[in-house]
Amino acid sequence: MIYLIIAVILIILFIVYAYRSTTHKKAKAFPTNWDQQLVENVSFYKKLSKEKQKEFQERIMEFLSEVYIEGVEYTITDLDKILIAASAVIPVFGFPEWHYTNLSSVLVYPDHFNEELGFGITDDKKHIMGIVGNGQFEKQMILSRKALHQGFDNKKPQVQNTGVHEFVHLIDKMDGITDGVPERLLEHAYVIPWLKLIHKEMEAINDDKSDIRSYGGTNEAEFLAVASEYFFEKPEALKKKHPELFRMLQLCFHTNLRKTP
């Protein structure tokens, strides 16, 4: 089963490369019925002014024109595309000319998967919600559809957004290494203060003295991704409980998140 899944993925990737090498897609017009889906599912979008929402829509369509999205053993829906594209746009919305040059396709599994990319009934240890690929899967992202949708569920008890999490990893990786220091975003003068802050916050997490999700204590890269989820999902709470971290992430993402109405 595992080898069959990998074979299917490799075939999809071959199609992606062939498609991208022979065509140049122009961004399509934003479907009018997508606005309501964004309002209902993406709180970041809902808080934007009408002018900024228009810009967000354009950025979504630009992303979808540049990155191939394919479902593995299920058919991708419009909402899947919307949530994936929103996950990509949210962390770089403060950078108008941003392009994910290190991403060519997103493969979406129906559910969580294991380290061998298995997600069937007979597969065990299916705990992975998303990964940024390396090696033969370089320039690919693999997401669990279930985790993607759960990340945008405003009723979820924990601050967690798998889509945003994985795209922050991808941003971090753009300087050649996933190390928790997004050099494409963070000015050089802030690198050392950022690292000092990371280690202080990670220590608090690992000492069980922080409300930041425990996975953020794994390493610097995971801290950046987890803290970014918190920043975009619950900015007011982060500002109140971790003001120094909030200010640093504002500098990093070039954004000024306003209070939810």
C-alpha positions in Angstrom: 0.0 0.0 0.0 2.8 2.4 0.9 4.6 1.8 -2.4 1.4 2.4 -4.3 0.8 5.7 -2.6 4.3 6.9 -3.2 4.0 5.8 -6.9 0.8 7.7 -7.2 2.4 10.8 -5.7 5.4 10.6 -8.0 3.1 10.3 -11.0 1.2 13.4 -9.8 4.5 15.3 -9.4 5.6 14.3 -12.9 2.3 15.7 -14.3 2.8 18.9 -12.3 6.3 19.4 -13.7 5.1 18.7 -17.2 2.2 21.1 -16.8 4.3 23.9 -15.4 7.0 23.5 -18.1 4.5 23.7 -21.0 2.0 26.3 -19.8 1.9 29.8 -18.2 -1.2 30.3 -16.3 -2.8 33.7 -15.9 -4.6 34.4 -12.6 -8.3 33.9 -13.1 -11.0 36.3 -11.8 -12.0 35.8 -8.2 -15.3 33.8 -8.1 -18.0 35.9 -6.5 -19.3 33.0 -4.4 -15.9 32.6 -2.7 -16.2 35.8 -0.7 -18.9 34.4 1.6 -16.8 31.2 2.1 -13.9 33.4 3.1 -16.0 35.4 5.5 -17.4 32.3 7.1 -14.2 30.4 7.4 -11.2 32.8 7.6 -11.3 35.2 10.5 -8.1 37.0 9.2 -10.0 37.9 6.0 -13.2 38.9 7.8 -11.3 41.5 9.9 -9.9 43.2 6.8 -11.3 46.4 5.3 -13.2 46.0 2.0 -10.2 47.4 0.1 -7.8 44.9 1.8 -10.3 42.1 1.2 -10.1 42.8 -2.5 -6.3 42.6 -2.3 -6.6 39.4 -0.4 -8.8 38.0 -3.1 -6.3 38.9 -5.8 -3.5 37.3 -3.8 -5.5 34.1 -3.5 -6.0 33.9 -7.3 -2.4 34.7 -8.0 -1.3 31.9 -5.6 -3.7 29.4 -7.3 -2.3 30.4 -10.7 1.2 29.5 -9.6 0.8 26.4 -7.5 -0.8 23.1 -8.5 -3.2 21.6 -6.0 -4.2 17.9 -6.2 -6.2 15.6 -4.0 -4.8 12.1 -3.3 -7.7 9.6 -3.6 -10.4 12.3 -3.3 -11.5 15.3 -5.3 -10.4 18.8 -4.3 -13.3 21.2 -3.5 -13.5 25.0 -3.9 -13.3 25.3 -0.1 -10.1 23.2 0.0 -8.5 25.6 -2.5 -9.7 28.6 -0.6 -8.3 27.4 2.7 -5.0 26.4 1.2 -4.6 29.7 -0.7 -5.6 31.6 2.4 -3.0 29.7 4.5 -0.4 30.8 1.9 -1.5 34.5 1.8 -2.0 35.2 5.5 1.6 35.1 6.6 2.9 37.1 3.7 0.0 39.6 3.3 2.4 42.3 4.4 4.7 41.6 1.4 2.8 42.6 -1.8 5.3 41.1 -4.2 5.7 37.8 -2.5 5.9 34.5 -4.5 6.5 31.0 -3.2 9.4 30.2 -5.5 10.1 27.1 -3.4 6.7 25.5 -4.0 5.2 24.0 -7.1 2.4 21.8 -5.8 0.3 21.0 -2.7 -0.9 17.4 -2.3 -3.9 16.9 -0.1 -4.6 13.7 1.7 -8.1 13.1 3.1 -6.9 12.5 6.6 -3.7 12.4 8.8 -0.9 10.2 7.5 2.3 8.5 8.8 6.0 9.0 8.1 5.7 6.6 5.1 2.8 8.7 3.7 0.3 6.0 4.5 -3.3 7.0 5.5 -5.3 3.9 4.9 -7.3 1.9 7.4 -4.5 -0.6 7.9 -1.8 2.1 8.3 -0.7 2.9 11.8 0.8 6.0 13.5 -1.2 8.4 11.4 -0.4 11.5 13.3 1.1 13.8 10.7 -1.1 16.8 9.6 1.3 18.4 7.1 4.8 18.5 5.9 7.1 20.5 3.6 8.8 18.1 1.4 12.5 17.4 0.9 14.5 15.2 -1.4 12.3 13.7 -4.1 9.4 15.8 -2.7 11.3 19.1 -2.8 9.1 22.0 -3.7 6.0 20.0 -2.5 3.8 20.4 0.5 1.5 17.6 1.7 -1.5 18.5 3.9 -4.2 16.5 5.7 -7.6 17.9 4.5 -9.0 17.1 7.9 -6.3 19.1 9.7 -6.6 21.9 7.1 -10.3 22.4 7.8 -9.9 22.0 11.6 -7.3 24.8 11.6 -9.9 27.3 10.3 -12.7 26.1 12.7 -13.2 29.1 15.0 -14.8 26.8 17.6 -11.7 24.7 18.1 -10.4 24.8 21.7 -6.7 25.1 20.9 -4.8 27.7 18.8 -3.7 25.6 15.9 -3.8 26.1 12.1 -2.0 23.4 10.1 -2.2 25.4 6.8 -0.5 28.5 8.2 1.9 26.4 10.2 3.2 24.6 7.1 3.4 27.8 5.0 5.5 29.5 7.7 7.9 26.5 7.5 8.1 27.1 3.8 8.8 30.8 4.3 11.5 29.8 6.9 13.0 27.4 4.4 13.4 30.1 1.6 16.8 31.1 2.8 18.0 27.5 2.4 17.5 26.2 5.9 14.5 25.7 8.2 15.9 27.0 11.4 13.3 29.3 12.9 14.9 32.5 11.6 13.0 33.7 8.5 15.7 35.8 7.0 13.6 36.8 4.0 11.2 38.5 6.5 13.3 39.5 9.5 15.8 42.4 9.2 19.3 41.4 10.1 19.4 43.7 13.2 16.6 41.7 14.8 18.0 38.2 14.3 19.9 38.0 17.6 17.1 39.5 19.7 14.7 37.1 17.9 16.9 34.1 18.8 17.2 35.2 22.4 13.4 35.6 22.6 12.8 32.2 21.0 15.0 30.4 23.5 13.4 32.2 26.5 9.9 31.3 25.2 10.9 27.7 24.5 12.2 27.3 28.0 8.9 28.6 29.4 7.0 26.1 27.2 9.2 23.2 28.2 8.9 24.2 31.9 5.1 24.1 31.4 4.9 27.9 32.2 3.4 29.0 28.9 0.1 28.8 27.1 1.9 28.5 23.8 1.2 25.1 22.3 3.8 22.5 23.6 4.9 21.5 20.2 6.5 25.0 19.9 9.1 23.7 22.4 10.4 21.1 20.0 13.0 23.3 18.2 13.4 26.8 16.9 11.6 26.0 13.5 8.6 24.6 15.3 8.5 27.5 17.7 8.3 30.0 14.8 5.5 28.0 13.1 3.5 27.5 16.4 4.0 31.2 17.5 2.9 32.3 14.1 -0.3 30.3 14.3 -1.0 32.0 17.6 -0.2 35.5 16.1 -2.6 35.1 13.2 -5.4 33.2 15.0 -5.5 35.0 18.4 -3.5 38.3 18.1 -5.2 40.0 21.0 -4.5 37.1 23.4 -0.9 36.9 22.2 -0.4 40.7 22.6 -1.8 40.5 26.2 0.1 37.4 27.3 3.4 37.7 25.3 3.8 41.4 24.3 7.5 41.1 23.4 6.8 38.1 21.1 3.8 39.9 19.6 5.9 43.0 18.7 8.6 40.9 17.2 6.2 39.0 15.0 4.6 42.2 13.9 8.1 43.3 12.7 8.6 40.0 11.1 5.4 39.8 9.1 5.1 43.5 8.4 1.5 43.5 9.7 -0.7 45.4 12.1 -3.4 43.1 13.2 -6.4 45.0 14.6 -8.8 43.9 17.3 -11.6 41.6 16.3 -14.9 43.6 16.2 
